[in-house]
Amino acid sequence: MERITEKTIGCFQYDLKDHKPKTGEFNDYDSFFNYSMAIKRLGELEDALEPQPINEWHEDMGDCLWWKFPVDEAPYCGSPLDCDFPDYVTHFTKLLLPLGN
């Protein structure tokens, strides 16, 4: 899957790839705010889908999905602090929880 966002410098963190701003694109603050918040959330979700090496995990991240590449089996769900943590996994992705009501 290809990303549709890219990281930017500054307070906005993300923007759409290949987006060329136009004068008057956001005629009011609400339009601009909604756009920037939606792009930020999309960028965070895309970041969560990118596998990270095992050495970048820290216990503040809690349980994650642990992968062995190439992916040929379901991921292990847990943390390296578990007594049955597999020794063959090399990467993890953050566990995305559903939005609550």
C-alpha positions in Angstrom: 0.0 0.0 0.0 1.3 3.4 -0.9 1.1 6.3 1.5 -1.1 9.3 0.5 0.4 11.5 3.1 3.9 12.8 3.7 5.5 14.2 6.8 6.1 17.9 6.9 8.1 20.3 9.0 6.2 22.4 11.5 3.1 22.1 13.5 0.9 20.3 11.0 3.1 17.2 10.8 1.4 15.8 7.6 0.1 16.9 4.2 -1.3 15.1 1.2 1.4 13.9 -1.1 1.7 16.0 -4.3 -0.8 18.6 -2.9 -0.3 22.0 -4.4 -2.0 24.7 -2.3 -4.2 27.2 -4.1 -5.1 30.7 -3.0 -8.5 30.7 -1.4 -8.6 26.9 -1.0 -9.7 27.3 2.6 -12.1 30.2 2.7 -12.8 29.9 6.4 -11.1 28.6 9.5 -13.4 25.7 9.9 -12.6 24.3 6.5 -8.8 24.7 7.1 -9.1 23.1 10.6 -11.2 20.1 9.4 -8.7 19.5 6.6 -5.6 19.7 8.8 -7.1 17.4 11.5 -8.3 14.8 8.9 -4.8 14.8 7.3 -3.1 14.5 10.7 -5.3 11.5 11.6 -4.7 9.8 8.3 -0.9 10.3 8.6 -1.0 8.8 12.1 -2.9 5.8 10.9 -0.4 5.3 8.0 2.5 5.5 10.5 0.8 2.8 12.6 0.7 0.5 9.6 4.5 0.8 8.9 6.4 -2.1 10.5 9.1 -0.9 13.0 12.2 -3.0 14.0 12.0 -4.7 17.3 14.7 -2.5 18.9 12.4 0.6 18.5 9.8 -0.9 20.9 9.5 0.4 24.4 7.2 -0.6 27.2 5.1 2.6 27.0 3.8 1.3 23.6 2.2 -1.7 25.4 0.9 -4.7 23.4 1.7 -4.6 19.6 1.3 -7.0 16.7 4.7 -8.8 16.1 5.7 -10.0 12.6 8.2 -12.2 11.0 9.1 -11.4 7.4 8.1 -12.6 5.0 4.6 -12.7 6.5 3.5 -16.3 6.3 1.5 -16.6 9.5 -0.7 -14.5 11.8 1.1 -12.0 14.0 1.8 -12.5 17.7 -0.1 -10.0 19.9 1.6 -8.9 23.1 4.9 -7.4 24.2 8.5 -8.5 24.7 7.8 -8.6 28.4 5.5 -11.6 28.0 7.0 -14.9 29.2 5.9 -16.7 25.9 7.2 -13.9 23.6 8.4 -15.6 20.3 12.1 -15.2 19.5 11.7 -15.3 15.8 9.7 -12.0 15.3 11.7 -9.0 13.9 9.2 -6.1 13.5 6.0 -4.8 15.1 3.1 -2.6 14.2 1.0 -0.7 16.8 -2.3 -2.3 17.8 -5.1 -0.1 16.6 -8.1 -0.1 18.9 -11.6 0.7 17.7 -13.1 4.1 18.5 -15.4 3.9 21.5 -18.8 5.4 21.8 
